[in-house]
Amino acid sequence: MASDKPQNWILIGNAEDLKRDLASNGGLKEIIFGEKKVALSFFENKFGAIGSRCNHMGGPLARGKIEGGYVECPWHYWKFHHQSGEAMNTVGEPIAKSGGSIPSYNLKVENGDLYLDLASETKRISATYNQGLPISHLFREPKREPGRIRVVGISTTSMDKNHPRYSTSIHLLKSSLLRAENELDVETKFLALHEMNIRPCEGFYSKSERACSWPCSITKIDFNDEMAKIYDALVFWADVVVVATPIRWGSASSLYYKMVERLNSIQNQITLKNKVLIQQKVASFIITGGQDNIQMISGQMLSFFGELGFVSPPFPFVGHSLGWTAEEMERNTDFVQRNEKLHEQAFELLQRSVDLSKTLLAGNN
Ligand code: FES
């Protein structure tokens, strides 16, 4: 029986040419009708046409790939059937209970040509999201909870957590946190990146600035990733952050940069939405190494944390190095362990940071 629904068949092109074209494009291609973008596909001898805008964050499905009959979004890998537009049961991101459904279109081949019925577009069914997930707390608006000044110390040095070694930067950081807790009426927390399972940034921002989200897309994809602890500390809990790094070939540690790349998701909110997640918070730095380049490292750290929204106290870092010719690391560790002046300087840095935090918070009341 003929359908009495209105139809609007549009010629797309010769079916054989399109098959060849699609085969050379990995089975997918974007076609545009006015405002509409459609992901045209050819898989196991069947054409398919669905909307090209992903249900998750609007990623361009037509630029993804097709596997097992499903189109995978290039941004965060949600999958939708290439003909029906229905999301795969596991959409690739545990935060979504269901990926919903993408609009789909009827197609027909007549006299060797492929036609698409624009009027047959089905309704988009939006994704639904799980509640009460381990990262739900990251979705709230940042708001300072009342209480004492809170200081988080973050160690970025690398080591095997099962075989820890002595670290000069950790020693200075921990000794200053302990003293601050006893003498400054503050709460403290110590986080060591080497004890956490942190996935590297996958460069979502490089795909599109809109593909980099807050909370971080990786945090939402992988609940085993522990970067959420750093986000929670920096965005919500702490008033002051002290970041400690060793010097590695004239730069901060590799774990420092791993963390920094993941913090792009905070900075990107400013670029994209004019949303500043970090306000009236203080950052300062401890930099130690057998060899030097402290000024360059501190400059980089200051500029990055400034870009996140942190401010820094006067004399914002403590640096220690025995200089370029010092390769004798036993002497270096002895020096730091025994050097009271260095520990005093680290504590004073923390004191300046806490003082600045108090001033900022008082100005806020
Ligand atoms: S999976 Fe498509 S936009 Fe995130």
Boltz pocket constraint, residues with backbone or C-beta under 6 A from the ligand:
constraints:
  - pocket:
      binder: B
      contacts: [[A, 54], [A, 55], [A, 56], [A, 57], [A, 58], [A, 59], [A, 73], [A, 74], [A, 75], [A, 76], [A, 77], [A, 78]]
      max_distance: 6.0
